Amino acid sequence: IARDMNDYLAEAVARHPDRFAGFAVLPMQNPDAVAAELERAVSELNFCGALINGTTEGRFLDHPAYDDLLATAVKLDVPIFIHPHLAPEAVRKAYYSDLPVGTDRVLETAAWGWHSEVGLHVLRLAFSGVLDRYPTLKLIIGHMGEMLPMMLARIDQVSKYEIDHLERPVSASIIEQVWITTSGVFTQPPFLAALQTFGIDRIMFSVDYPYAPNPGGRKFLDNVSLSPEDMHKLAHSTAERLLKLDP
C-alpha cells in the first residue's frame, strides 16, 4: 500500500513539478521495510523526505525497530516530518473519555491531544539519546512547535540534575535538529515564543488547509514584524534549503 501511494503521489508531482513535491508514506507497521521504501522514494521518486503519523502500534521513533529508518534518513540527508495522530487507545480512554459529546473529540485531537503527542514524541527522541546517536538527523514538526517552545527552558531546568547520559541539554538537541512550521497557528504569542527559542532559521511558514482557512495565514504574514531577510526565511527560503527545492 505504501509503495502504491508513493507511486501515485510521484505521478501527481510529475504532472505539476512547479507546484508540488512529495513526502514518502512508509510501512511503519513493518519496520523491516521502512528504510528500503524511504530509499526508493528519495532516490527514485525524488521525494523530499518522509511523513509519519504519530505512533505505530504504540511504538515511537525511538524504538530500536526504527534504527534503520533513522540511519537511512541521515544517509540520504532528508527530514522526517512527525505529524499528529491519535494517542494509543488506552491513553485516549484515560485522558479524553467521559466528556460531553464533541468535546472529547476536539480535546483529544486539534485542541490539545495531537500536539501534546507530537511534543512527547520529540522529547522521547531527545531523552532516550536517539538525537545524540544521530546528531545530523533532521525532523520537522508543525503547529508552531507542538507546544515545545514554551517548555524547553523548564525541561532543561528540571532535567539537568536527573540525567547524565545525554551529550547535550535537551533543548539544544531539539533546537539543533528540529524545524517547525506554523501550520494553522497564526497568532503572535506562539510565534514569538517559537522565534525566541528556535530562532528564525528553524521556522517555516505553512498553511493547514483544509483544517484552517488560508486567509488566516495571509493575515499572519501581513502582520508579522520581521526584517525582509527574515521574512524570506520564514516564507520560503528555509524550506527551500531544508527540502532541497528549486526556488
N, C-alpha and C positions, 0 to 999 in steps of 0.2 A: 504494500500500500504506500509506504513512504517513497519508494522508487517511482511509482506511478504518479504520485503527487508532485514530486520534484520534476519529473519529465514534463508534466502538464504545465507547471509554472515556468519552466525553461522555454516552452513554446510560446507562452504569453509574453515573456520578456523579449523573445526574439522578434515578435511582431511589433513591439514598441520599445526598442532598446534605449531611446532617448527619454523615456518616461519611467521605466521600471527596472528594478534589479531584484534579485531573489535571496531569501534566507532558506536554507535547506530544512525540510522536515526530516526528523531522524526516528528510527525504530527504537525508541528508548526502552521498550519492554524486552528488547533483545540486545543486551549490551554488547554481545559479540559482533553485532552487525553495524553498530552506530559509526565506528571510526571509518569503516570502508565506505559507507554511504556519504559521510561528510567529505571524504577524499574525492569521491566521484563527483559530488555536487559542485565542489570548488574547482577541481582540476578539469573536469569535462564540461560542466554546465556553466562555469564561470560565476557561481553564486558568491555572495559576499560573506558568508558565514552560515550559522545555523540558529534556529529559534526553537527553544523548548518551552513547554508549558508546565511550570511548577514541578511537583514531584511525580515520580513514576512508581506506582505500587509502593508508595511510602518512602522511596529512595530519593535522596537529594544528590546533587552532583558530586558531593564529597565522598560518596560511596565508592569503594575500590573498583566496583564493576565498571565505573566510567573513567578509569585512569587512561585507557587507550583513547577515548574520545578527547579528553583534555590534552593529552600529548599530541594528538593529531591536529587539534586546533592551533596549538603552539607551533608545530612544524609548518603548517600552512599559513600561519600568521593571519588568522581570521578570528573575529569575535564570536562569542556565543551570547545570544540575546536570551535572557531569562524573563519570560513573560508570565504574568499572573495566571493562576488557575486555582481551583478549589482546594482547600486543605483536605488531608485524608479524612475519611468518613468519621472516624472516632473523634477527631478534633472538631469537626463540624457539629456533631451532635452535642459535644460537651460545651462548646462555646456559643453556638448560634441557635440552639433549639429553644422551645417554649417562649417564643416571642410572637407578637401579633403578626398576622398574615401579611406578608410583603416585607416587613422589617427584617425578618430573619434572612431573606434572600439578599436584600441590599446590604445588610451589615456584613454578611459572610463574603460578599463579592466586592463591588466597586467602592462602597463607603469605607471599608476597613480591611476585611479579611484578605482580599487579593494582595493588597500592598504589604501587609504585615508578613504574609507568606514569602513574598519575594525578598523583603528585607532580611528575614530569618535565613533564607536560602544563601544569600551573600554572606551573612555573618557566619554561618556554618563553614563556608569555604575558607573564611579567614581564620576562625578559631580552631578549625581542625588542622591547620597548617597546609592545606592544599594550595593556597595562594603563594605560600613560601616555596613549595615544591615546584610550582610552575610560575615563576615570577614574571614571565612575559605573556602569560595567559591574559586575554582581553575579554572582558564581559561588558554587556550593555544591559541596563535596566531602565524602565520607564517611569512615568508619573512623578517627575521631579525628584527621583532618587528613592522612591518607595519608602518614605519616612526616615531614611537613614541620615540625611544631612543634620536634622535637629538632634540626633542621638549620638553622633560619633564622639564628641568630646566626653560625654557621660560614659560611654562604653570604655574609652581609654582610661578614664579616671578610676572606674571600679574594677578594671581587669588587670591593671599593671602589676599589682602585688599578688595576684592569684594565679597567674600563668607564667611559665618560664620556657616554654617550648617554641615560642614564636620568634622569628628573626626581626620582626618589625612590630610597632604598635598596630593594633587592629585598624585604626583609621588610616594609617599610612598604606597598608596593603590594599585597602579598598580604594582609596583615592588614586593610587598609582595604577590600578588595574581595572577600574570600573569607569565606564562612561554612562551618563544618564541623559534621558530625553525628557522633554516637557510633557509630551503625550497627554493632552487634555487637562493639565493643571496650569491654568492660565491666570493666576493671581500673583501679586507681587511678593507677599510674605514668604511663601515656599521657594520662590525663585531666589530671593535674597539669601535665604538660608543655604540653598544649593550653591549659589555663587560664592559665598563666604567660606564654604567648606571644600567643595570640589574644585572651584575655580572655573573661569570661562572656558578653558581648554578642554574641559570634561563634560560640557553641557551642549546638547544638540536639540534644536527646535524640532518638534514633531506634533502633528495633529493626532487625534484619536478617533477619526471618523470610522464608522458612523456612531460611535458611542458618545462623542462630544461634538457639538456643532463647530464647523470650521471657522465661522466668523469670530468666535472667541479667540482662536489662535491669531487671526489677523489683528484683532484689537490688542492682544498682548504684545505683539511685535511693534505696533504703533506706539504703545505707551511705555515700553521698557526703556530705561535710560542707560545706554551703552555708547561707547565710542564707536565710530564707523568700523574700525578694525575688529573690535569685539563683536559688533553686530554681524559682521561677515562670518566670524567663527560660529556664533550661535545659529545663524540662519542656514549655513550650508558648508563652510569650508572645513570645519572639524569632521563632519560626516563624510565629506569627500575624501579626506585623508585616511580616516579610520577604515572606511569601506572600500577604499581604492576606486572611487568613482571618478569618471572624467567630468571636470567642471563644465 
